[in-house]
Amino acid sequence: MDILDILRAALQQALGPQAIVFVLAAIGLNIHFGYTGLLNFGQAGFVAAGAYGMAVTVVTFDAPFWIGVLMAIVAPLVLAVILGVPTLRLRADYLAIVTIAAAEVLRFVFGAVETKDTFGGSNGLNGYAKPFQEANPFSSGLDLGIVSFGRNDLWSLTVGWALVALCCLLVWALMRSPWGRVLRSIREDEDAVRSLGKNVFAYKMQALALGGVIGGLGGLFLALKQASVVPSDYSTLMTFYAFAALLLGGAGRVMGPVIGAFVFWFLIAGLGSFFSQSAGDGGWIPEVIMTDTQASLIRYIMLGLAIMLLMIFRPQGIIGDRREIAIDGR
């Protein structure tokens, strides 16, 4: 067993483009769940709206690239308004039901044969990312020994982590403003906030829209990095991975999603590499106990167990505060 290979695989994933997508999705969920108490189980829908907003604008409607980037921001904003208007005056569980349903509806619509001319069907869309690729200023990749990234990945990482830094800075500034303090108050007791004359519905809508737009930026980044959008990339699993990252890092903390996503992908990749090397031919685990196929899946069992233990002994997450995870379900 090569420990260095395991560490290299873990760091490659934890710092790579895939982690950035989930960091951005989790930052959006942090605004929804961590700061406002909104239970959004459809963040994958906002990510998909950002990705398809970009791709459809450029490919289907032949618009300029910068218009596509703008639509990647507008599309999740519109989705937030559509979902928020009928649900945010109701109990928290109604928003959860509507968002998870909307995310699945969008995924099926994007992949449907009937909408293939617009959304590309199950094969998705491509051919829109050339301006992004041509803007790459790097002439070669980066090799640090323990991790290495090619030229295109290095450009994606630079843009992606810059987006993460800007979003974290925005959240840090907003949550220390009067607007952010109102959101925290809504999470704790929205009736008390309403009695002080605040428009709770408007604040919830603003939080839903902002978190959705940040999730849409994750979709935009994924679309540019992959140079294609495919409906299967935006399943409900994406939302729950983002929630796992948020809860691992700590809800209601600016750096919680970043640390949580890093740890999540480090464990996913590290455990996967560890069990792949341990099982099968040449491994120390006999095949009668674990086959190669089982080795690729056992990492999810181990990670799930780790999250369960974390929720029991430290429910606030790695850097979180126990008070930040309360849900007002009224």
Steps between C-alpha positions, in 0.01 A plus 500: 500500500637841398401762758634777277266396217204504738593847627557624145158375384331654804661842460443500124127466556479726806666788317368421152218640288241252631546627854456861384155422357386361835661783695292752303185289534563468876560875540157557348349242736676670790310821425175303475538255786785624715405867523127518418366156598359426153496129419595478132529143372523610138831683475586277204219678314667839551835355390332356188327832431835678502665242275216478249443875511852534365490215248152562355566872452822445307426175312126505436447874462847578360553789742843640599694327775462785749121490458518132589691582818235758588221247441678254730432755776150602390364144456544386865371841613180446301473145634528630857215744444280232339558260789501757779182694428256213574699330778690748718185612682436138601683262735860400435415148382297634204811668359692176540236305307469758223874545448583129476208450262600799286859376473381162373251660259777716353729200460233304313404798285863561404540136402165447328478408133229762448736781604809364324514788252535747787680312777678225307316207658692234692819583307494860623662801334856596416692743282462810717819497709755599231531866620569376853763255380664760274530739796731252676821696581701193606741340255551184706361315798609496863686214667558529874608139542218390726238649264512602136253671270503539123484834322122502459436379855734767637300770323173351628639483854616861488158623388313262731684577821486872417120464477498319834708776661270772364187317618647445846594867522149599393339271759738624770410863425125441469466296817665774701264761361153583636355287216694196618396553860136499391554166324646351818206636696255341255673168551460530875145642524333644194187601697713728717657652188156553345380671820782754457359604163739309276370345179601139568380377160718754317811408700439129442458562128823698487686222683354232272595703192856573618568140599350380173719736296814378678391145426448610139861622493597145593304380199666761278843388618417133443371577151814693408735243649336202329419695181168314497179478701325165552176457702635202695760726667225684691328223693375525857828339607671833430278675755566245770874502434489879543300461823752243626784742429316782677421292809854365515652848493237671711179681406482873563876549460656675202777243459284202595410401141862535384646286778211253477536450124877456535460236771211331314691453174824420681326212678306386191813481284735387776277218621428397142871476422573320828239228453579460130862426588403278793253272319549265208831370364796612705286650778495397864121454512398153369257495208260289705457803730510782245509496119629778274142612434417516870822691567381788281178526702620444856629859516141628507419271791804622692425865420136456601611347828738791558220753439269309737762511773561868433128574533490314832812641663543834320178590317624854433772371266874559501498878553128558556293618794229272638254793499541546124333170401156558650210486255191710553235276344201720575 
